[in-house]
């Protein structure tokens, strides 16, 4: 036994503490994965139900009570179908592409705080970690479009990559406005900076009359940033009205045209995980995270329920946009990203930096820095 290590006794055997830590983290990862997969099953059904309600039809309502088991039936349908790989495809890359998309979609959730102290990895650079993972996610789409050896998936992959890269730039500058107000890259610290109530939520700083008239400047800018983040999240995740890589009238189904069965399912799970991640980031950055509108929540279980409710609300907004907004043309999409969102977010960064440097109350500055 090494005297330099700490030990814990299980079943009469001394184990290094590092083993306990590894088992705890493994349990946390499995719990988050299972919860996310179950959430995806019902959030996909919810997406289809909202779309159906807007179009005055019922949507899935046969499999299980009220259609609650429809997503599970679809899952088994995909799993048991034969995997078909085109003869001219690069088989190794063809299979790796959906696996990379699936794995990276889960890895991003490691730094997302679910409640007070409930996070797998509470990194001080959590925002940078998410940027890195989201940037790597482009590779799965590019690989899938290229490996199919078909012009339609290839064009869809190029479109999707250009779209994701374009809106990542705007999202980065939008998040910088939040980081300037908080003074930290830690997601838990960003949530705690909004603990005093809805008037301190970054999306609703207009309600902070204690800082009048500075609240008008900051509130208007941050409200615009929240709307821009929401729209950029739609484009980043290829959601309507920005689903140009999958526009059926032009490219059939985008980069996954040649995919079927389980590989196609992995692509879809990765896509919806990224959508839910964007809903979570909207809630954490602009809607107070796990805190209630009238005050702080320190109980992790209640905080988990509050954050989950906010994620469902933001996804409802995603679903409503899908149902009621017509699809953009590709040139309109790129013009919006490069000629509207990018310069606007740059001006917002400069304005918030001016506020933090010259106008922010001393007490707020101390809190943000600490």
C-alpha angles and dihedrals in degrees: 000000000000110000091204092066130077115235137201124200118235121172091346093306125111111233127185112256088236089069090055090050091050093050092048092050091046090052091049092050092049092047092052092046093050092046092049094048092050090046090051091054092057097035089056089052089047090052091053093045093052091048090049093048092053088052092047096247134113104243121200107358108140109071106073127336109332088350093292093145096049094102091051090051090051089049093055090044091058094042095053097044119101117263107238118196117188114246094237096046126110095248098200095051090039091061096037094056098069091039091055091047091048096047096044091049089059096040092061091064092065093091099039110112113221096188143336102324094350104123132113096220116014095199121182087219096045093138092054089049091055091048090053094049094046090050091053090051090074090069094066091055094045091048092048093051094045099042093055090071091217129117096228097056089041092054090044091051092050092049093048094048093048090048094049094046092047095054095039087069093056092043089053094055092044091054090049089064088059092045091052091054094046102035094218141088091210113109093212090053090050090055093045090053086065097047098108096074144283091305087067096045106113093234093052105039088130086080092060096098091166087079096047124183093015090058088067091059096042095037095052092047095047093045088054090047091053091052091046091048090052092050092044089051089056090053094042092055096040092244122157132303084033099044092120094139087062099037100145094203091058113022104014097228109344125236095349097057094118096043126101140161118010098353090055089047090053090053091051094047090050091049094050092044088056090049092052090045089056089050089052092048091050089053094046098044101040112009103054099262110234095351123107122237092251099046152325126315115209098167105097095211094052089043090053091053093047093050091046090052091051091049090053091049093051090047089052087058089050089052093048091052089051091052102045110026119081119231119270124231114248094248090052090051094052093042091054092051100044104028102035113020099037098052092039093052091047091054089047091054090052092047094048090046089054090049094049092047101043112010109034113107114254093240092053091048091052091049093049092048093049 
